[in-house]
Amino acid sequence: MIRILSAALLALLLTVASLMTGATALDLTAFFGGGDAREAVLVLLASRLPRTLALVLAGGGLAIAGTIMQMLAQNRFVEPSTAGTAESAALGMLAAVLFFPGIPVIGKMVLAAGFAMAGTALFLRLVRQIPARSVLMVPLTGIMLGGVISAVTSFIAYRYDLMQSLGAWTNGDFSMVLRGRYELLWISFGLGVLAYVTAAKFTLAGLGEAVAVSSGLNYRRAMLTGLSIVSLISASVVVTVGSIPFVGLIVPNVVSLVMGDNMRRTLPWIAYSGAMLVLACDVAGRLIIAPYEIPVGTMMGVFGSAIFLYLLLRQEAHAR
């Protein structure tokens, strides 16, 4: 009960901070007849509230996607930004702009999701070739694969003068989020609910194909479902706000240390923690150099890389 109350209080504080922080001051007295209420309502409903909802949906979705990837790859240091998934989604976005410039945003997301699924499937295939599934080699393989895909994407974007667009897809930034420009992220919420419903299957799949099949699980279907959820969440985030690294790596590991590995039990807390982490990084990014802001992708890159190194070193120390 204390944990739930503490979580609710933290969510309330961060939500209020997100709604109140920005280049334009939000005059609360306007809501009580002390100022221009129309301007205050416009800022709140058209900008601040959509941005806060987008942060929560993106953070929770990426944390869930990272948890599923760790189950499928059977490795704690895997998530969309360390497995080539986010880079593949960006390549899909580039392909959509080049070959189908007139398709709607949902069409771009579907194409990006297809590329993300192909990139993730390639990563999992490469992982199976690693001898003894070295803990460190798995994320390194994903990072190298992501680097190759990113290099190809950058080369194509440079040739067709799309480097500025590529920058928007590869660095998460919520500064342009307004009402009508973030609703695609609600797909992440629906996929999160689906992940919770099928959590037991992912837990079994995480024990390995032999154990899963002997327990009566359709392993291939579970893998396909997991890949689809991860790819669609990653694509919806990349299309809407750009790539946000390390959320799906840090949050599942920290929650697992506190609550264990029962995915059905921990998944709501993982989604909550991912949402709060991204929300906190965004508020900090808006405050550090106010009235300007640091993109949340940059904030997570700095903070997340430090935590990633800590988790790697901690794993090595325990291995000894």
VOPAGU-2260 file (C-alpha; in pm, 1 decimal, decimal comma):
REM VOPAGU-2260
SITE   aa  ch    i         X         Y         Z
SITE  MET   A    0       0,0       0,0       0,0
SITE  ILE   A    1     283,5     239,3      86,1
SITE  ARG   A    2     449,0     159,3    -248,5
SITE  ILE   A    3     129,1     241,8    -439,7
SITE  LEU   A    4      75,8     568,7    -251,8
SITE  SER   A    5     439,4     670,1    -308,0
SITE  ALA   A    6     408,6     589,6    -678,3
SITE  ALA   A    7      87,6     792,6    -706,1
SITE  LEU   A    8     247,9    1089,9    -529,5
SITE  LEU   A    9     554,2    1076,9    -757,3
SITE  ALA   A   10     331,3    1057,6   -1065,6
SITE  LEU   A   11     129,4    1356,7    -944,7
SITE  LEU   A   12     440,6    1566,6    -876,0
SITE  LEU   A   13     602,6    1488,9   -1211,8
SITE  THR   A   14     276,4    1546,2   -1399,7
SITE  VAL   A   15     226,1    1886,7   -1237,9
SITE  ALA   A   16     591,5    1974,7   -1305,5
SITE  SER   A   17     552,3    1876,6   -1671,1
SITE  LEU   A   18     230,7    2078,2   -1709,0
SITE  MET   A   19     381,5    2386,5   -1546,2
SITE  THR   A   20     727,4    2383,1   -1710,1
SITE  GLY   A   21     787,6    2545,1   -2046,7
SITE  ALA   A   22     896,7    2854,1   -2237,1
SITE  THR   A   23     551,0    3009,1   -2194,3
SITE  ALA   A   24     447,9    3066,5   -1832,6
SITE  LEU   A   25     119,2    2903,4   -1740,0
SITE  ASP   A   26     -82,3    3147,1   -1529,2
SITE  LEU   A   27    -291,0    2939,4   -1286,2
SITE  THR   A   28    -477,8    3247,6   -1164,4
SITE  ALA   A   29    -636,4    3270,0   -1509,8
SITE  PHE   A   30    -842,1    2960,4   -1429,8
SITE  PHE   A   31    -994,7    3145,5   -1134,5
SITE  GLY   A   32   -1073,8    3470,7   -1311,7
SITE  GLY   A   33    -739,3    3641,6   -1250,6
SITE  GLY   A   34    -612,0    3659,8   -1609,1
SITE  ASP   A   35    -662,3    3553,5   -1969,5
SITE  ALA   A   36    -826,8    3213,9   -1922,1
SITE  ARG   A   37    -850,8    3143,8   -2296,6
SITE  GLU   A   38    -474,6    3165,8   -2346,8
SITE  ALA   A   39    -403,2    2952,3   -2038,2
SITE  VAL   A   40    -651,2    2684,3   -2149,0
SITE  LEU   A   41    -503,8    2685,4   -2500,7
SITE  VAL   A   42    -148,4    2636,1   -2370,8
SITE  LEU   A   43    -261,3    2362,4   -2134,3
SITE  LEU   A   44    -483,4    2163,5   -2370,6
SITE  ALA   A   45    -299,5    2216,3   -2699,8
SITE  SER   A   46      59,5    2179,8   -2578,9
SITE  ARG   A   47     135,0    2085,5   -2218,8
SITE  LEU   A   48    -121,6    1807,6   -2168,7
SITE  PRO   A   49     -53,7    1635,0   -2505,8
SITE  ARG   A   50     319,8    1651,4   -2434,9
SITE  THR   A   51     278,2    1498,4   -2089,9
SITE  LEU   A   52      57,4    1219,6   -2225,0
SITE  ALA   A   53     305,6    1154,4   -2507,5
SITE  LEU   A   54     590,9    1125,6   -2255,9
SITE  VAL   A   55     396,2     877,7   -2043,2
SITE  LEU   A   56     286,5     665,8   -2339,3
SITE  ALA   A   57     631,0     659,5   -2502,4
SITE  GLY   A   58     816,2     582,3   -2178,7
SITE  GLY   A   59     578,0     308,3   -2070,0
SITE  GLY   A   60     569,1     154,5   -2416,4
SITE  LEU   A   61     947,0     145,1   -2459,5
SITE  ALA   A   62     993,2      -9,0   -2113,5
SITE  ILE   A   63     746,7    -285,5   -2204,4
SITE  ALA   A   64     915,9    -338,0   -2542,3
SITE  GLY   A   65    1253,3    -371,6   -2369,4
SITE  THR   A   66    1113,8    -629,1   -2125,7
SITE  ILE   A   67     976,1    -842,9   -2409,1
SITE  MET   A   68    1303,5    -820,9   -2601,6
SITE  GLN   A   69    1499,7    -934,3   -2297,5
SITE  MET   A   70    1269,9   -1234,4   -2266,3
SITE  LEU   A   71    1298,1   -1327,1   -2634,0
SITE  ALA   A   72    1676,9   -1282,2   -2647,0
SITE  GLN   A   73    1727,5   -1432,0   -2297,0
SITE  ASN   A   74    1960,6   -1145,8   -2212,0
SITE  ARG   A   75    1925,5    -858,8   -1963,4
SITE  PHE   A   76    2113,3    -605,8   -2175,2
SITE  VAL   A   77    1893,2    -602,6   -2483,4
SITE  GLU   A   78    1635,2    -340,5   -2580,1
SITE  PRO   A   79    1527,4    -165,6   -2903,1
SITE  SER   A   80    1825,1      74,2   -2903,9
SITE  THR   A   81    2082,2    -204,7   -2846,4
SITE  ALA   A   82    1937,1    -455,3   -3093,4
SITE  GLY   A   83    1907,1    -256,0   -3415,0
SITE  THR   A   84    1529,4    -221,3   -3376,8
SITE  ALA   A   85    1517,1     159,2   -3347,4
SITE  GLU   A   86    1772,5     200,5   -3627,8
SITE  SER   A   87    1567,5     -31,6   -3851,9
SITE  ALA   A   88    1253,7     171,6   -3778,7
SITE  ALA   A   89    1439,1     489,3   -3882,5
SITE  LEU   A   90    1545,1     315,0   -4206,4
SITE  GLY   A   91    1180,2     224,8   -4262,9
SITE  MET   A   92    1079,3     587,9   -4214,6
SITE  LEU   A   93    1340,9     693,2   -4468,1
SITE  ALA   A   94    1210,1     435,5   -4715,6
SITE  ALA   A   95     856,9     564,4   -4663,6
SITE  VAL   A   96     963,0     923,9   -4736,0
SITE  LEU   A   97    1159,7     824,3   -5046,0
SITE  PHE   A   98     923,3     573,2   -5207,3
SITE  PHE   A   99     580,7     665,5   -5065,8
SITE  PRO   A  100     596,6    1037,7   -4983,7
SITE  GLY   A  101     220,7    1081,4   -4992,7
SITE  ILE   A  102     112,3     807,2   -4753,6
SITE  PRO   A  103     -42,4     906,5   -4417,6
SITE  VAL   A  104     144,4     882,9   -4088,3
SITE  ILE   A  105     -14,4     547,8   -4000,7
SITE  GLY   A  106     120,8     405,3   -4327,3
SITE  LYS   A  107     470,0     528,4   -4242,4
SITE  MET   A  108     439,3     367,6   -3901,4
SITE  VAL   A  109     338,4      32,4   -4053,5
SITE  LEU   A  110     633,4      42,3   -4294,0
SITE  ALA   A  111     869,3     141,5   -4011,5
SITE  ALA   A  112     729,7    -143,4   -3800,8
SITE  GLY   A  113     797,8    -388,9   -4083,2
SITE  PHE   A  114    1159,5    -274,5   -4106,4
SITE  ALA   A  115    1189,6    -285,4   -3726,9
SITE  MET   A  116    1058,2    -643,3   -3718,9
SITE  ALA   A  117    1301,3    -749,2   -3992,5
SITE  GLY   A  118    1593,9    -587,1   -3808,4
SITE  THR   A  119    1496,0    -747,0   -3476,5
SITE  ALA   A  120    1451,8   -1089,1   -3638,2
SITE  LEU   A  121    1798,9   -1054,7   -3793,4
SITE  PHE   A  122    1940,9    -966,1   -3452,5
SITE  LEU   A  123    1781,4   -1270,3   -3286,7
SITE  ARG   A  124    1914,1   -1491,3   -3566,5
SITE  LEU   A  125    2266,1   -1354,0   -3513,9
SITE  VAL   A  126    2234,9   -1404,0   -3136,8
SITE  ARG   A  127    2165,7   -1775,2   -3185,7
SITE  GLN   A  128    2503,0   -1807,0   -3359,7
SITE  ILE   A  129    2695,5   -1671,0   -3058,9
SITE  PRO   A  130    2877,0   -1952,5   -2873,2
SITE  ALA   A  131    2751,7   -2003,7   -2517,7
SITE  ARG   A  132    2536,4   -1687,7   -2544,9
SITE  SER   A  133    2796,8   -1461,1   -2380,6
SITE  VAL   A  134    2620,7   -1196,7   -2170,2
SITE  LEU   A  135    2833,7    -914,7   -2310,8
SITE  MET   A  136    2849,9   -1036,8   -2671,0
SITE  VAL   A  137    2472,2   -1025,2   -2719,3
SITE  PRO   A  138    2428,0    -646,9   -2666,2
SITE  LEU   A  139    2756,2    -578,3   -2846,6
SITE  THR   A  140    2623,3    -770,4   -3146,8
SITE  GLY   A  141    2305,8    -561,8   -3138,2
SITE  ILE   A  142    2499,4    -236,1   -3110,7
SITE  MET   A  143    2720,6    -332,4   -3406,4
SITE  LEU   A  144    2417,2    -433,3   -3612,9
SITE  GLY   A  145    2250,1    -104,4   -3523,8
SITE  GLY   A  146    2567,1      80,2   -3625,7
SITE  VAL   A  147    2568,4     -85,8   -3968,2
SITE  ILE   A  148    2199,4      -9,2   -4026,0
SITE  SER   A  149    2248,7     348,2   -3902,8
SITE  ALA   A  150    2544,5     397,2   -4140,0
SITE  VAL   A  151    2340,5     274,5   -4436,5
SITE  THR   A  152    2051,7     500,7   -4336,3
SITE  SER   A  153    2282,3     803,4   -4298,8
SITE  PHE   A  154    2440,6     738,8   -4638,8
SITE  ILE   A  155    2102,7     723,0   -4812,1
SITE  ALA   A  156    1974,5    1028,8   -4622,8
SITE  TYR   A  157    2286,9    1224,5   -4720,8
SITE  ARG   A  158    2247,7    1131,7   -5087,3
SITE  TYR   A  159    1887,8    1253,2   -5092,5
SITE  ASP   A  160    1933,6    1558,0   -4865,0
SITE  LEU   A  161    1727,3    1414,4   -4579,2
SITE  MET   A  162    1980,0    1442,0   -4295,4
SITE  GLN   A  163    1762,3    1688,9   -4103,7
SITE  SER   A  164    1465,9    1450,7   -4113,4
SITE  LEU   A  165    1690,5    1163,4   -4008,1
SITE  GLY   A  166    1807,8    1366,6   -3708,9
SITE  ALA   A  167    1446,6    1407,4   -3597,7
SITE  TRP   A  168    1389,1    1030,8   -3612,3
SITE  THR   A  169    1707,1     932,7   -3429,5
SITE  ASN   A  170    1693,6    1173,6   -3133,4
SITE  GLY   A  171    1377,4    1176,9   -2925,9
SITE  ASP   A  172    1235,6    1527,9   -2889,3
SITE  PHE   A  173     891,4    1619,0   -2753,8
SITE  SER   A  174     917,1    1994,3   -2816,2
SITE  MET   A  175     699,7    1971,2   -3129,3
SITE  VAL   A  176     428,5    1756,3   -2970,9
SITE  LEU   A  177      88,2    1925,6   -2993,7
SITE  ARG   A  178    -272,0    1811,8   -2986,7
SITE  GLY   A  179    -329,3    1606,2   -3301,5
SITE  ARG   A  180      37,4    1508,2   -3339,7
SITE  TYR   A  181      86,4    1246,3   -3069,5
SITE  GLU   A  182    -226,3    1025,9   -3082,1
SITE  LEU   A  183     -39,0     749,0   -3265,2
SITE  LEU   A  184     131,2     671,9   -2932,7
SITE  TRP   A  185    -196,2     537,1   -2794,3
SITE  ILE   A  186    -113,0     228,4   -3000,5
SITE  SER   A  187     164,7     167,4   -2744,9
SITE  PHE   A  188     -96,3     163,5   -2468,3
SITE  GLY   A  189    -305,3     -99,3   -2647,9
SITE  LEU   A  190       3,0    -311,0   -2717,2
SITE  GLY   A  191     104,3    -279,0   -2351,6
SITE  VAL   A  192    -232,8    -423,3   -2248,5
SITE  LEU   A  193    -181,7    -708,6   -2498,0
SITE  ALA   A  194     165,4    -772,1   -2352,9
SITE  TYR   A  195      16,6    -792,7   -2002,8
SITE  VAL   A  196    -249,5   -1041,2   -2116,7
SITE  THR   A  197      14,1   -1264,1   -2282,3
SITE  ALA   A  198     284,3   -1209,7   -2016,4
SITE  ALA   A  199     284,1   -1574,8   -1906,5
SITE  LYS   A  200     366,3   -1686,6   -2261,9
SITE  PHE   A  201     661,2   -1447,7   -2284,3
SITE  THR   A  202     788,3   -1570,9   -1948,3
SITE  LEU   A  203     781,1   -1928,0   -2078,1
SITE  ALA   A  204     945,3   -1827,2   -2407,3
SITE  GLY   A  205    1221,6   -1660,9   -2205,3
SITE  LEU   A  206    1314,3   -1998,8   -2058,4
SITE  GLY   A  207    1419,5   -2125,0   -2400,3
SITE  GLU   A  208    1255,4   -2306,3   -2689,7
SITE  ALA   A  209    1296,9   -2655,6   -2544,1
SITE  VAL   A  210    1133,0   -2569,0   -2210,1
SITE  ALA   A  211     859,0   -2363,1   -2376,3
SITE  VAL   A  212     765,0   -2637,4   -2624,5
SITE  SER   A  213     770,1   -2907,8   -2355,5
SITE  SER   A  214     528,7   -2689,8   -2153,2
SITE  GLY   A  215     283,5   -2684,1   -2443,8
SITE  LEU   A  216     359,6   -2331,2   -2567,8
SITE  ASN   A  217     350,7   -2250,1   -2937,9
SITE  TYR   A  218     701,1   -2102,2   -2932,3
SITE  ARG   A  219     699,0   -1960,3   -3284,8
SITE  ARG   A  220     365,7   -1786,5   -3229,4
SITE  ALA   A  221     489,3   -1639,3   -2900,5
SITE  MET   A  222     805,1   -1513,0   -3073,2
SITE  LEU   A  223     603,8   -1360,9   -3357,9
SITE  THR   A  224     366,7   -1191,4   -3113,2
SITE  GLY   A  225     657,9   -1051,8   -2914,6
SITE  LEU   A  226     836,2    -929,0   -3226,6
SITE  SER   A  227     516,9    -762,2   -3348,5
SITE  ILE   A  228     460,6    -580,1   -3018,4
SITE  VAL   A  229     821,1    -461,3   -2996,3
SITE  SER   A  230     828,7    -348,9   -3359,5
SITE  LEU   A  231     497,5    -160,1   -3346,9
SITE  ILE   A  232     584,3      16,7   -3020,4
SITE  SER   A  233     928,4     113,9   -3150,2
SITE  ALA   A  234     785,3     234,8   -3480,8
SITE  SER   A  235     508,9     441,7   -3317,5
SITE  VAL   A  236     764,3     615,9   -3094,5
SITE  VAL   A  237    1015,4     678,3   -3375,3
SITE  VAL   A  238     747,0     813,4   -3609,5
SITE  THR   A  239     600,0    1045,7   -3345,4
SITE  VAL   A  240     895,6    1177,2   -3141,8
SITE  GLY   A  241    1211,7     994,8   -3253,0
SITE  SER   A  242    1428,1     731,2   -3086,2
SITE  ILE   A  243    1474,0     731,9   -2706,8
SITE  PRO   A  244    1761,0     505,2   -2594,4
SITE  PHE   A  245    1805,2     285,0   -2287,9
SITE  VAL   A  246    1452,4     313,8   -2142,3
SITE  GLY   A  247    1381,7     -52,3   -2216,4
SITE  LEU   A  248    1716,9    -154,6   -2071,6
SITE  ILE   A  249    1731,4      36,5   -1743,7
SITE  VAL   A  250    1373,9       3,8   -1622,8
SITE  PRO   A  251    1322,1    -375,8   -1651,5
SITE  ASN   A  252    1656,0    -442,0   -1480,8
SITE  VAL   A  253    1586,8    -206,6   -1189,5
SITE  VAL   A  254    1231,4    -335,8   -1139,8
SITE  SER   A  255    1358,0    -694,4   -1158,4
SITE  LEU   A  256    1609,1    -625,5    -880,2
SITE  VAL   A  257    1326,0    -503,9    -656,3
SITE  MET   A  258    1032,2    -727,0    -752,7
SITE  GLY   A  259    1173,7   -1037,0    -923,8
SITE  ASP   A  260    1110,3   -1180,2   -1269,8
SITE  ASN   A  261     736,1   -1259,9   -1268,9
SITE  MET   A  262     640,2   -1065,6   -1580,9
SITE  ARG   A  263     267,1   -1060,5   -1507,2
SITE  ARG   A  264     340,1    -904,3   -1167,5
SITE  THR   A  265     612,8    -663,1   -1272,1
SITE  LEU   A  266     484,1    -537,8   -1610,0
SITE  PRO   A  267     253,7    -262,6   -1469,7
SITE  TRP   A  268     542,2    -136,8   -1254,8
SITE  ILE   A  269     778,0    -151,6   -1551,5
SITE  ALA   A  270     537,5      58,4   -1760,0
SITE  TYR   A  271     491,7     304,4   -1473,1
SITE  SER   A  272     866,6     333,8   -1409,7
SITE  GLY   A  273     942,3     385,8   -1779,0
SITE  ALA   A  274     682,6     660,5   -1799,8
SITE  MET   A  275     814,3     835,9   -1487,8
SITE  LEU   A  276    1177,0     809,3   -1603,0
SITE  VAL   A  277    1106,2     970,2   -1940,6
SITE  LEU   A  278     883,7    1231,8   -1776,1
SITE  ALA   A  279    1156,2    1320,6   -1524,4
SITE  CYS   A  280    1424,9    1343,1   -1795,7
SITE  ASP   A  281    1203,8    1569,5   -2005,8
SITE  VAL   A  282    1128,4    1804,5   -1714,4
SITE  ALA   A  283    1500,7    1817,6   -1630,1
SITE  GLY   A  284    1585,6    1888,3   -1994,5
SITE  ARG   A  285    1343,3    2181,9   -1993,6
SITE  LEU   A  286    1486,5    2327,8   -1672,1
SITE  ILE   A  287    1864,5    2296,2   -1719,9
SITE  ILE   A  288    1898,3    2562,7   -1991,3
SITE  ALA   A  289    1553,2    2726,2   -1968,6
SITE  PRO   A  290    1388,3    2879,2   -2167,7
SITE  TYR   A  291    1560,8    2646,0   -2415,3
SITE  GLU   A  292    1555,9    2270,9   -2369,1
SITE  ILE   A  293    1766,2    1959,4   -2407,2
SITE  PRO   A  294    1590,3    1682,3   -2605,1
SITE  VAL   A  295    1481,4    1388,4   -2391,9
SITE  GLY   A  296    1673,2    1154,5   -2624,9
SITE  THR   A  297    1996,6    1332,9   -2531,1
SITE  MET   A  298    1910,7    1328,5   -2160,2
SITE  MET   A  299    1835,9     956,0   -2171,2
SITE  GLY   A  300    2149,9     892,4   -2375,8
SITE  VAL   A  301    2372,6    1047,8   -2107,6
SITE  PHE   A  302    2188,2     905,4   -1808,0
SITE  GLY   A  303    2111,7     569,7   -1969,0
SITE  SER   A  304    2465,2     501,3   -2090,1
SITE  ALA   A  305    2598,5     552,9   -1737,0
SITE  ILE   A  306    2342,3     310,7   -1591,3
SITE  PHE   A  307    2411,6      64,3   -1875,3
SITE  LEU   A  308    2782,1      61,5   -1790,2
SITE  TYR   A  309    2701,1      17,4   -1421,2
SITE  LEU   A  310    2477,6    -281,0   -1493,0
SITE  LEU   A  311    2742,9    -438,2   -1718,1
SITE  LEU   A  312    3015,5    -395,4   -1455,8
SITE  ARG   A  313    2783,9    -526,0   -1183,9
SITE  GLN   A  314    2709,9    -835,4   -1394,6
SITE  GLU   A  315    3081,3    -894,9   -1450,9
SITE  ALA   A  316    3154,1    -859,0   -1077,7
SITE  HIS   A  317    2885,6   -1115,3    -992,1
SITE  ALA   A  318    3018,1   -1349,7   -1262,7
SITE  ARG   A  319    3357,4   -1353,2   -1091,2
